[in-house]
Amino acid sequence: MKIEGQVRIPSGCAIAAVISREGKKMTGEMITEAMKPMHDRSNGLGGGFAAYGIYPDYKEFYALHMFFDSRETRKACEVLLKERFEIVESELIPTRKIPAITDEPIIWRYFVSPLKSVLASMQIDEKEFVARTVMKINDEMNGAYVFSSGKNMGTFKAIGFPEDVGVFFKLEEYEGYSWTAHGRYPTNTPGWWAGAHPFTLLDYSVVHNGEISSYDANRRYIEMFGYKCTMLTDTEVITYVMDYLIRRQNLSMSEAANVVAAPFWSTIEGISDPEEQNRLKFLRTAFPSLLITGPFSIVMGFSGGLMALNDRLKLRSMVVGEKDDKVYIASEEAAIRTMEPDAKNIFAPAGGEPVIVKVKDGAY
């Protein structure tokens, strides 16, 4: 009989996150170390991190992190960017050569501000403008991918194990008040640079363990509103769904969670509070195509906070702990203990019940 450690348990992918409620800065070294005890949950086909608060000198500008397959592609993309934005800084994202990460594309970042004349002519706000530009580049420009597009935050991802990706991107040199991490074990989608997690749009970033069986229904619905799923993996759609619900439909974080991990109708019927029952009925009725089915645990980062969420049957592991002003989230308690050996109040969130942590007002 095989025992634990001799056979792989196929609930793969590793997620982790940490946030300081006080807005205190942490380097990326701690979250990188947290991925090591979960090494076997990944297979080297994708690792990545999202960090918030890392660009204080450019906090008023959108930070576009991009992959290019050639210098020619980069130059062509810059022509488009200059038609739409003022580019205040443009540079290679610093990396270090390590044997574990190979065949890297050109990895570039731009700090940009939308041109007011273009916004006026299109009659849309700047967030919608940036989101449309991201979709246009990723859908129409072969060999160019925007993989991060928020303010004062950035995503760093690659083909490799997450602990190697952290070293590759020199994350110990960045300081942020919130970090998320992912180690990928793809089961039915390719491992490629742009397909690693986190998936981001504006300041939303999502890391995910699981599989979206409702992907096609979710994708077909969300693409009616201008989103384009081009990264060849199901997780991408979660980010766009959350952006649509929160930014465009103006739902709260908890309301968005009640859409994507909606309670069963039988559960709703058993709620004694009529107002709460009607609220949940409305959300299920208004957005039926955005219910996400299949096993999942996700952590979504956003400016000033994190949200952790399991599917309503809790088919993927996720634990939460805290110590002082910090909250820790991971697929396994071992990862939390790596970040903070004395973490307290360790618990596993119930299925479908979001854990939302926000930095105090003004701290970031």
KEKE-3310 file (N, C-alpha, C; in steps of 0.2 Angstrom, whole numbers, plus 5000, padded with zeros to 4 digits):
npx = (5004:5003:5009:5006:5015:5021:5013:5005:4993:4979:4975:4980:4990:4995:4991:4994:4995:4997:4994:4995:4986:4989:4995:5009:5025:5031:5044:5046:5052:5047:5034:5039:5046:5036:5030:5038:5036:5025:5029:5026:5014:5014:5020:5030:5026:5021:5022:5019:5017:5008:5009:5006:5007:5020:5025:5027:5033:5027:5013:5002:5001:4996:5003:5010:5014:5022:5024:5034:5037:5047:5059:5054:5040:5038:5041:5031:5020:5023:5020:5006:5003:5008:4999:4988:4992:5001:5018:5027:5038:5048:5054:5065:5059:5068:5078:5085:5097:5094:5096:5084:5074:5070:5071:5065:5053:5054:5053:5044:5040:5029:5025:5011:4999:4983:4979:4971:4964:4960:4952:4942:4937:4932:4923:4923:4928:4944:4948:4940:4945:4958:4956:4950:4960:4970:4963:4962:4976:4980:4971:4973:4986:4998:5010:5012:5008:4999:5001:4998:4991:4987:4987:5000:5004:5009:5011:5021:5026:5030:5035:5039:5044:5036:5044:5056:5053:5051:5064:5070:5063:5068:5061:5064:5068:5057:5045:5029:5012:5004:5003:5001:5002:5006:5007:5008:4998:4994:4981:4973:4976:4988:5005:5012:5020:5011:5000:5002:4998:4997:4981:4977:4967:4967:4967:4964:4968:4970:4973:4971:4966:4960:4947:4937:4922:4911:4916:4915:4902:4903:4913:4907:4896:4903:4910:4901:4902:4913:4925:4939:4944:4960:4971:4971:4967:4957:4955:4957:4945:4939:4944:4939:4926:4924:4929:4919:4908:4911:4917:4910:4896:4895:4894:4897:4911:4907:4895:4898:4905:4894:4888:4897:4899:4887:4874:4865:4848:4840:4846:4845:4831:4829:4833:4830:4828:4820:4824:4838:4836:4829:4839:4849:4842:4839:4853:4856:4847:4849:4862:4864:4872:4885:4888:4900:4905:4912:4927:4935:4947:4951:4961:4959:4967:4966:4967:4971:4966:4962:4953:4947:4941:4931:4924:4906:4904:4916:4928:4941:4956:4959:4966:4966:4975:4981:4992:4996:4995:4994:4987:4986:4985:4983:4985:4989:4992:5006:5012:5008:5014:5027:5028:5024:5028:5021:5008:4991:4974:4970:4960:4948:4940:4922:4913:4909:4909:4915:4931:4936:4948:4954:4965:4968:4960:4968:4981:4988)
npy = (4994:5011:5025:5042:5054:5045:5044:5055:5067:5072:5086:5098:5113:5127:5140:5156:5169:5185:5199:5215:5223:5235:5241:5239:5237:5223:5213:5203:5191:5183:5178:5171:5161:5154:5146:5135:5123:5119:5113:5101:5103:5109:5108:5114:5121:5133:5148:5162:5179:5192:5209:5222:5240:5242:5252:5266:5278:5279:5279:5285:5281:5269:5253:5244:5228:5218:5205:5201:5194:5198:5211:5218:5216:5223:5236:5239:5238:5248:5259:5259:5261:5274:5281:5281:5284:5294:5290:5288:5281:5268:5252:5238:5224:5220:5205:5190:5178:5162:5144:5137:5144:5146:5151:5164:5177:5194:5205:5218:5234:5247:5263:5272:5285:5288:5297:5312:5318:5308:5300:5309:5309:5296:5295:5288:5282:5282:5269:5260:5263:5259:5245:5241:5243:5234:5222:5224:5223:5210:5202:5206:5208:5199:5190:5199:5203:5209:5207:5213:5227:5237:5251:5255:5242:5225:5211:5196:5183:5167:5152:5139:5133:5141:5146:5147:5157:5168:5171:5173:5185:5194:5196:5199:5212:5220:5229:5227:5230:5219:5203:5190:5173:5159:5142:5132:5118:5113:5104:5102:5112:5122:5125:5140:5156:5168:5161:5158:5160:5175:5180:5195:5211:5228:5233:5221:5205:5187:5171:5154:5138:5124:5119:5125:5121:5127:5135:5138:5143:5154:5161:5164:5172:5183:5188:5195:5208:5214:5209:5198:5182:5176:5169:5155:5147:5142:5150:5163:5169:5171:5183:5192:5191:5195:5209:5214:5212:5220:5232:5237:5233:5238:5230:5225:5217:5205:5203:5200:5188:5181:5179:5172:5161:5156:5153:5137:5135:5129:5132:5146:5147:5143:5153:5164:5178:5189:5200:5197:5185:5189:5197:5188:5180:5189:5191:5178:5177:5188:5186:5173:5166:5169:5161:5151:5135:5119:5113:5125:5135:5152:5167:5183:5198:5215:5233:5239:5227:5210:5195:5179:5164:5150:5136:5133:5120:5117:5110:5112:5114:5127:5138:5149:5161:5172:5185:5197:5212:5206:5195:5178:5167:5152:5136:5126:5124:5123:5132:5144:5143:5144:5157:5163:5157:5157:5159:5163:5158:5149:5143:5135:5142:5142:5134:5144:5155:5171:5177:5192:5204:5220:5234:5247:5262:5274:5269:5264)
npz = (5000:4996:5004:5010:5002:4993:4983:4971:4976:4967:4968:4964:4961:4970:4982:4989:5001:5009:5019:5026:5038:5043:5033:5032:5024:5016:5010:4995:4998:5009:5004:4994:5000:5006:4997:4995:5004:4998:4986:4979:4974:4963:4945:4939:4927:4928:4938:4949:4955:4964:4968:4979:4981:4977:4969:4974:4969:4957:4959:4954:4941:4928:4928:4916:4914:4903:4891:4877:4861:4852:4848:4837:4839:4851:4848:4838:4847:4855:4847:4846:4860:4862:4855:4863:4876:4888:4890:4904:4910:4904:4903:4904:4914:4929:4930:4935:4929:4930:4931:4932:4925:4909:4891:4891:4887:4880:4894:4899:4906:4907:4913:4913:4908:4903:4888:4889:4879:4871:4879:4880:4867:4866:4876:4888:4905:4913:4918:4911:4899:4899:4902:4890:4881:4885:4882:4868:4864:4869:4862:4848:4844:4839:4849:4859:4875:4888:4905:4917:4924:4933:4945:4955:4958:4954:4943:4942:4933:4926:4917:4927:4943:4958:4968:4961:4952:4959:4963:4951:4947:4956:4968:4981:4981:4980:4989:4997:5003:5002:4996:4984:4978:4967:4962:4948:4942:4928:4921:4909:4901:4892:4897:4898:4897:4898:4902:4915:4933:4943:4936:4929:4929:4927:4944:4949:4954:4952:4959:4958:4963:4956:4945:4932:4928:4922:4913:4899:4898:4907:4900:4887:4891:4897:4887:4879:4884:4880:4885:4882:4881:4881:4885:4886:4897:4910:4922:4919:4916:4928:4933:4924:4926:4940:4938:4930:4938:4950:4946:4935:4937:4950:4962:4979:4986:4994:4988:4975:4977:4981:4969:4961:4969:4972:4985:4986:4979:4989:5000:5001:5002:5015:5023:5036:5037:5028:5020:5017:5011:4999:4993:4990:4981:4971:4966:4961:4951:4943:4938:4932:4923:4928:4938:4945:4943:4948:4956:4967:4974:4977:4978:4978:4974:4977:4976:4991:4998:5001:4995:4999:4993:4993:4982:4983:4988:4994:4988:4987:4996:5008:5019:5033:5043:5056:5063:5074:5064:5053:5040:5034:5020:5013:5003:5011:5028:5032:5023:5028:5041:5037:5034:5045:5060:5072:5069:5073:5077:5066:5053:5042:5029:5026:5013:4999:5007:5008:5013:5018:5018:5023:5021:5033:5031:5022:5024:5014)
capx = (5000:5007:5007:5007:5022:5023:5008:5003:4986:4978:4971:4986:4990:4996:4990:4996:4994:4998:4992:4996:4980:4991:4999:5016:5028:5035:5048:5043:5055:5043:5029:5042:5048:5030:5029:5043:5033:5020:5032:5023:5007:5015:5024:5035:5023:5019:5022:5018:5015:5005:5011:5002:5010:5027:5027:5025:5035:5023:5007:4996:5001:4995:5009:5008:5019:5021:5028:5035:5041:5053:5060:5049:5033:5038:5041:5024:5016:5024:5016:4999:5003:5009:4993:4983:4994:5008:5022:5031:5044:5048:5061:5065:5058:5074:5078:5092:5098:5095:5095:5077:5070:5073:5066:5060:5052:5056:5049:5045:5035:5028:5021:5007:4993:4978:4978:4964:4960:4958:4947:4936:4934:4929:4918:4923:4932:4951:4948:4937:4949:4964:4954:4949:4967:4973:4959:4964:4983:4980:4967:4974:4993:5002:5017:5012:5003:4999:4999:4997:4989:4985:4991:5004:5004:5012:5011:5027:5025:5034:5035:5043:5041:5035:5050:5061:5050:5052:5071:5071:5061:5071:5056:5066:5070:5051:5041:5022:5008:5000:5006:4998:5007:5003:5011:5003:4998:4989:4978:4970:4978:4995:5009:5016:5022:5006:4995:5003:4994:4990:4978:4975:4965:4967:4971:4962:4972:4967:4976:4966:4967:4954:4945:4931:4918:4907:4921:4912:4896:4905:4916:4902:4892:4907:4913:4896:4903:4919:4931:4942:4948:4965:4976:4971:4966:4950:4956:4957:4938:4937:4946:4935:4919:4925:4929:4912:4903:4912:4918:4905:4890:4895:4892:4902:4915:4903:4889:4901:4906:4887:4886:4901:4899:4880:4871:4860:4842:4837:4849:4842:4824:4829:4835:4824:4828:4817:4828:4844:4834:4828:4845:4852:4837:4841:4859:4856:4842:4851:4868:4864:4878:4891:4889:4906:4904:4918:4931:4940:4949:4954:4962:4959:4970:4964:4970:4969:4964:4962:4947:4948:4934:4930:4917:4901:4905:4923:4931:4948:4958:4962:4966:4968:4978:4983:4996:4996:4992:4994:4982:4989:4980:4987:4982:4991:4994:5013:5014:5007:5019:5033:5028:5023:5027:5017:5001:4985:4967:4970:4954:4947:4934:4917:4912:4905:4909:4921:4935:4938:4953:4956:4970:4964:4959:4974:4987:4992)
capy = (5000:5017:5030:5049:5056:5041:5045:5062:5068:5077:5092:5102:5120:5130:5147:5158:5176:5189:5206:5219:5228:5242:5244:5239:5234:5217:5211:5197:5185:5179:5174:5166:5155:5151:5141:5129:5117:5116:5112:5096:5104:5112:5104:5118:5124:5140:5151:5169:5183:5199:5213:5229:5245:5241:5257:5272:5283:5280:5277:5288:5279:5262:5250:5239:5223:5215:5200:5202:5188:5200:5218:5221:5217:5228:5243:5240:5239:5255:5264:5259:5264:5281:5284:5281:5285:5297:5285:5292:5277:5262:5249:5230:5222:5217:5198:5187:5172:5156:5138:5134:5148:5147:5153:5169:5182:5201:5206:5225:5238:5254:5267:5276:5289:5289:5304:5315:5320:5301:5299:5314:5307:5290:5297:5283:5284:5279:5262:5256:5264:5254:5238:5240:5243:5227:5217:5225:5221:5203:5199:5207:5209:5193:5190:5204:5201:5213:5203:5216:5233:5241:5256:5254:5235:5222:5204:5193:5176:5163:5145:5137:5133:5148:5148:5149:5163:5173:5172:5175:5192:5197:5199:5202:5219:5224:5230:5229:5228:5213:5198:5183:5168:5153:5137:5129:5111:5113:5098:5102:5118:5123:5129:5145:5162:5172:5157:5157:5164:5177:5183:5202:5216:5234:5231:5214:5199:5181:5165:5149:5131:5120:5118:5129:5117:5131:5140:5140:5147:5160:5165:5167:5178:5189:5191:5200:5214:5217:5205:5193:5177:5174:5166:5148:5144:5144:5155:5170:5172:5173:5190:5197:5191:5200:5216:5216:5213:5225:5239:5239:5233:5241:5226:5224:5211:5200:5202:5197:5181:5178:5177:5167:5155:5157:5147:5133:5138:5126:5136:5152:5146:5141:5159:5167:5185:5191:5205:5193:5180:5193:5199:5182:5178:5194:5190:5172:5178:5193:5184:5166:5164:5170:5156:5147:5128:5115:5114:5130:5140:5158:5173:5189:5204:5222:5239:5239:5221:5203:5191:5172:5161:5143:5135:5132:5113:5117:5105:5113:5116:5134:5139:5156:5162:5179:5186:5205:5215:5202:5189:5174:5163:5147:5130:5122:5127:5123:5138:5149:5142:5146:5164:5166:5151:5158:5162:5161:5158:5145:5140:5134:5145:5137:5134:5150:5161:5175:5180:5199:5208:5227:5238:5252:5268:5279:5266:5262)
capz = (5000:4995:5009:5009:5000:4988:4977:4971:4977:4962:4970:4963:4962:4977:4982:4996:5001:5015:5019:5032:5039:5044:5027:5032:5018:5016:5004:4992:5000:5013:5001:4989:5004:5008:4992:4995:5007:4993:4980:4975:4972:4956:4941:4935:4921:4929:4944:4949:4961:4963:4974:4980:4985:4976:4965:4977:4965:4951:4961:4950:4934:4927:4927:4911:4913:4896:4887:4869:4858:4849:4848:4832:4842:4856:4844:4836:4852:4858:4843:4849:4867:4862:4852:4868:4883:4890:4894:4909:4911:4900:4905:4906:4921:4931:4931:4936:4925:4934:4927:4932:4921:4902:4886:4893:4882:4882:4899:4899:4910:4906:4918:4908:4909:4897:4885:4891:4872:4868:4884:4879:4861:4867:4881:4893:4910:4911:4919:4905:4893:4900:4901:4883:4878:4887:4878:4861:4863:4870:4857:4841:4843:4840:4852:4864:4880:4894:4910:4923:4922:4939:4948:4961:4959:4948:4943:4940:4932:4922:4917:4932:4950:4960:4972:4956:4948:4964:4963:4944:4946:4961:4972:4988:4981:4980:4995:4996:5009:5001:4991:4982:4975:4964:4959:4944:4940:4923:4919:4902:4897:4891:4902:4894:4901:4899:4905:4922:4937:4943:4930:4932:4925:4932:4950:4952:4952:4954:4959:4958:4963:4954:4938:4931:4923:4919:4909:4892:4899:4909:4895:4882:4894:4899:4881:4877:4887:4878:4887:4878:4885:4876:4889:4885:4903:4913:4927:4916:4916:4935:4934:4921:4930:4946:4936:4928:4944:4955:4943:4930:4940:4956:4967:4984:4986:4996:4983:4969:4980:4981:4962:4958:4973:4975:4989:4983:4980:4995:5006:5001:5004:5022:5026:5039:5036:5021:5016:5015:5006:4993:4990:4987:4975:4965:4963:4957:4946:4939:4935:4932:4919:4931:4943:4943:4945:4949:4962:4966:4979:4974:4982:4973:4977:4974:4979:4998:5001:4998:4996:4998:4992:4990:4979:4989:4991:4997:4985:4987:5002:5009:5027:5035:5050:5057:5069:5074:5059:5046:5039:5030:5017:5009:5002:5017:5034:5032:5020:5033:5046:5035:5034:5052:5064:5078:5067:5077:5074:5060:5051:5035:5028:5024:5006:4997:5012:5007:5019:5015:5023:5020:5024:5036:5027:5022:5026:5008)
cpx = (5004:5004:5008:5014:5024:5018:5006:4995:4984:4973:4976:4984:4991:4995:4992:4995:4995:4997:4993:4990:4983:4995:5006:5019:5032:5038:5044:5047:5051:5038:5033:5044:5042:5028:5033:5040:5027:5022:5028:5016:5008:5019:5029:5032:5020:5019:5022:5016:5012:5007:5008:5006:5018:5029:5025:5027:5031:5016:5001:4996:4999:5002:5008:5014:5017:5026:5028:5039:5047:5053:5055:5042:5033:5038:5034:5019:5016:5020:5009:4999:5004:5003:4988:4985:5000:5012:5027:5038:5043:5055:5059:5063:5065:5073:5085:5092:5099:5093:5088:5072:5073:5068:5062:5059:5055:5051:5049:5039:5035:5023:5017:5001:4989:4978:4971:4960:4957:4952:4940:4933:4930:4923:4917:4928:4939:4951:4946:4942:4955:4962:4953:4956:4970:4969:4962:4971:4983:4976:4970:4982:4997:5009:5017:5006:5004:4996:4998:4996:4986:4989:4994:5004:5007:5012:5018:5026:5029:5032:5041:5040:5041:5041:5056:5059:5052:5060:5073:5069:5064:5066:5058:5068:5063:5048:5034:5018:5004:5003:5002:5003:5003:5008:5006:5004:4993:4987:4975:4971:4985:4999:5013:5016:5015:5000:4996:4999:4999:4988:4975:4971:4964:4970:4968:4966:4970:4972:4971:4969:4961:4953:4938:4927:4913:4910:4917:4906:4898:4908:4911:4898:4897:4910:4908:4898:4910:4926:4933:4946:4953:4971:4976:4971:4960:4950:4955:4950:4936:4938:4941:4928:4919:4925:4923:4907:4904:4913:4913:4898:4889:4893:4898:4906:4911:4897:4892:4902:4899:4885:4890:4901:4892:4878:4866:4853:4838:4840:4846:4835:4824:4831:4829:4823:4826:4821:4835:4842:4832:4834:4849:4848:4839:4847:4859:4852:4845:4858:4869:4870:4885:4892:4895:4905:4911:4922:4935:4941:4953:4956:4963:4962:4967:4967:4967:4966:4964:4955:4949:4941:4935:4924:4913:4901:4912:4927:4939:4950:4960:4961:4968:4970:4980:4988:4997:4992:4991:4989:4986:4984:4985:4983:4983:4993:5002:5016:5013:5012:5026:5034:5028:5022:5022:5010:4996:4979:4967:4963:4953:4940:4928:4916:4907:4905:4915:4925:4938:4942:4955:4961:4966:4965:4966:4981:4991:4991)
cpy = (5006:5022:5037:5051:5051:5041:5052:5062:5074:5082:5098:5109:5122:5137:5149:5166:5179:5196:5209:5224:5235:5245:5244:5235:5228:5215:5204:5190:5180:5175:5169:5160:5151:5145:5135:5123:5115:5115:5107:5097:5107:5107:5108:5121:5130:5142:5158:5172:5189:5202:5220:5234:5245:5247:5264:5278:5284:5278:5280:5286:5271:5259:5244:5234:5219:5210:5201:5196:5191:5208:5222:5222:5222:5235:5244:5241:5246:5261:5265:5262:5271:5285:5285:5284:5290:5292:5289:5288:5271:5259:5241:5229:5218:5209:5196:5180:5166:5150:5136:5138:5149:5149:5159:5174:5189:5203:5214:5228:5245:5257:5273:5280:5290:5296:5307:5317:5313:5299:5303:5311:5301:5290:5291:5285:5280:5272:5258:5257:5259:5247:5236:5239:5236:5222:5218:5222:5213:5199:5200:5208:5203:5194:5196:5203:5206:5209:5206:5224:5238:5247:5254:5246:5232:5215:5202:5186:5173:5156:5143:5136:5140:5150:5150:5156:5169:5175:5175:5183:5196:5200:5201:5209:5223:5224:5231:5227:5222:5209:5192:5179:5162:5149:5133:5122:5110:5105:5097:5108:5119:5126:5134:5151:5166:5168:5155:5161:5169:5180:5190:5206:5222:5232:5225:5209:5193:5175:5160:5142:5127:5120:5121:5125:5121:5136:5143:5145:5154:5164:5168:5173:5184:5192:5195:5207:5217:5213:5200:5188:5174:5170:5158:5144:5146:5149:5162:5173:5174:5181:5194:5197:5196:5207:5218:5217:5219:5232:5241:5238:5236:5237:5226:5218:5205:5198:5198:5190:5178:5176:5171:5160:5155:5151:5143:5136:5135:5130:5143:5152:5145:5147:5163:5174:5187:5195:5201:5188:5183:5195:5194:5179:5182:5192:5184:5173:5183:5191:5177:5163:5165:5166:5152:5140:5124:5117:5120:5133:5146:5163:5178:5195:5210:5227:5240:5233:5215:5200:5184:5169:5154:5142:5133:5125:5112:5111:5106:5116:5124:5135:5146:5157:5170:5179:5194:5208:5211:5196:5185:5169:5158:5140:5125:5126:5128:5129:5144:5149:5145:5154:5167:5159:5151:5161:5159:5160:5154:5142:5139:5137:5140:5138:5140:5156:5165:5177:5187:5203:5214:5230:5244:5258:5273:5276:5264:5268)
cpz = (5000:5001:5006:5007:4994:4982:4977:4972:4972:4964:4969:4962:4969:4977:4989:4995:5008:5014:5026:5033:5040:5038:5027:5027:5020:5010:5001:4994:5004:5009:4996:4994:5006:5003:4992:4998:5003:4987:4976:4973:4965:4952:4937:4929:4922:4937:4944:4955:4959:4969:4974:4984:4983:4972:4968:4973:4959:4952:4957:4943:4934:4925:4923:4911:4907:4894:4880:4867:4854:4849:4843:4835:4847:4853:4841:4841:4855:4854:4845:4855:4866:4859:4858:4875:4883:4893:4898:4910:4907:4901:4905:4913:4923:4932:4932:4932:4930:4930:4926:4927:4914:4897:4887:4887:4884:4888:4901:4904:4907:4911:4913:4911:4903:4895:4886:4884:4870:4873:4882:4872:4861:4872:4886:4899:4909:4913:4914:4899:4893:4899:4894:4879:4879:4883:4871:4860:4864:4864:4850:4839:4844:4844:4857:4869:4886:4900:4917:4921:4927:4941:4955:4963:4953:4949:4940:4939:4926:4921:4922:4938:4953:4964:4967:4953:4953:4964:4956:4944:4952:4966:4979:4987:4981:4987:4994:5002:5008:4995:4990:4978:4972:4961:4955:4943:4935:4921:4912:4898:4897:4896:4897:4898:4903:4902:4912:4926:4941:4937:4933:4926:4929:4938:4953:4949:4955:4954:4961:4958:4961:4947:4937:4926:4920:4915:4903:4893:4902:4904:4890:4885:4894:4892:4877:4879:4885:4880:4882:4881:4880:4879:4889:4892:4906:4918:4925:4917:4923:4936:4931:4924:4936:4944:4934:4933:4948:4952:4939:4933:4947:4962:4972:4983:4988:4991:4977:4971:4980:4974:4960:4962:4976:4979:4984:4984:4987:5001:5006:5004:5012:5026:5029:5038:5028:5017:5013:5010:4999:4989:4987:4981:4969:4962:4959:4951:4940:4935:4935:4928:4922:4937:4941:4947:4945:4955:4962:4973:4976:4980:4976:4977:4973:4978:4986:5001:4998:4999:4995:4998:4990:4987:4985:4992:4995:4995:4985:4993:5002:5017:5027:5042:5050:5063:5068:5069:5053:5046:5033:5027:5013:5008:5008:5022:5035:5028:5025:5039:5044:5035:5041:5057:5070:5076:5072:5073:5067:5059:5044:5034:5025:5016:5004:5002:5011:5014:5015:5020:5019:5024:5027:5031:5028:5023:5020:5003)
residu = (MET:LYS:ILE:GLU:GLY:GLN:VAL:ARG:ILE:PRO:SER:GLY:CYS:ALA:ILE:ALA:ALA:VAL:ILE:SER:ARG:GLU:GLY:LYS:LYS:MET:THR:GLY:GLU:MET:ILE:THR:GLU:ALA:MET:LYS:PRO:MET:HIS:ASP:ARG:SER:ASN:GLY:LEU:GLY:GLY:GLY:PHE:ALA:ALA:TYR:GLY:ILE:TYR:PRO:ASP:TYR:LYS:GLU:PHE:TYR:ALA:LEU:HIS:MET:PHE:PHE:ASP:SER:ARG:GLU:THR:ARG:LYS:ALA:CYS:GLU:VAL:LEU:LEU:LYS:GLU:ARG:PHE:GLU:ILE:VAL:GLU:SER:GLU:LEU:ILE:PRO:THR:ARG:LYS:ILE:PRO:ALA:ILE:THR:ASP:GLU:PRO:ILE:ILE:TRP:ARG:TYR:PHE:VAL:SER:PRO:LEU:LYS:SER:VAL:LEU:ALA:SER:MET:GLN:ILE:ASP:GLU:LYS:GLU:PHE:VAL:ALA:ARG:THR:VAL:MET:LYS:ILE:ASN:ASP:GLU:MET:ASN:GLY:ALA:TYR:VAL:PHE:SER:SER:GLY:LYS:ASN:MET:GLY:THR:PHE:LYS:ALA:ILE:GLY:PHE:PRO:GLU:ASP:VAL:GLY:VAL:PHE:PHE:LYS:LEU:GLU:GLU:TYR:GLU:GLY:TYR:SER:TRP:THR:ALA:HIS:GLY:ARG:TYR:PRO:THR:ASN:THR:PRO:GLY:TRP:TRP:ALA:GLY:ALA:HIS:PRO:PHE:THR:LEU:LEU:ASP:TYR:SER:VAL:VAL:HIS:ASN:GLY:GLU:ILE:SER:SER:TYR:ASP:ALA:ASN:ARG:ARG:TYR:ILE:GLU:MET:PHE:GLY:TYR:LYS:CYS:THR:MET:LEU:THR:ASP:THR:GLU:VAL:ILE:THR:TYR:VAL:MET:ASP:TYR:LEU:ILE:ARG:ARG:GLN:ASN:LEU:SER:MET:SER:GLU:ALA:ALA:ASN:VAL:VAL:ALA:ALA:PRO:PHE:TRP:SER:THR:ILE:GLU:GLY:ILE:SER:ASP:PRO:GLU:GLU:GLN:ASN:ARG:LEU:LYS:PHE:LEU:ARG:THR:ALA:PHE:PRO:SER:LEU:LEU:ILE:THR:GLY:PRO:PHE:SER:ILE:VAL:MET:GLY:PHE:SER:GLY:GLY:LEU:MET:ALA:LEU:ASN:ASP:ARG:LEU:LYS:LEU:ARG:SER:MET:VAL:VAL:GLY:GLU:LYS:ASP:ASP:LYS:VAL:TYR:ILE:ALA:SER:GLU:GLU:ALA:ALA:ILE:ARG:THR:MET:GLU:PRO:ASP:ALA:LYS:ASN:ILE:PHE:ALA:PRO:ALA:GLY:GLY:GLU:PRO:VAL:ILE:VAL:LYS:VAL:LYS:ASP:GLY:ALA:TYR)
# end
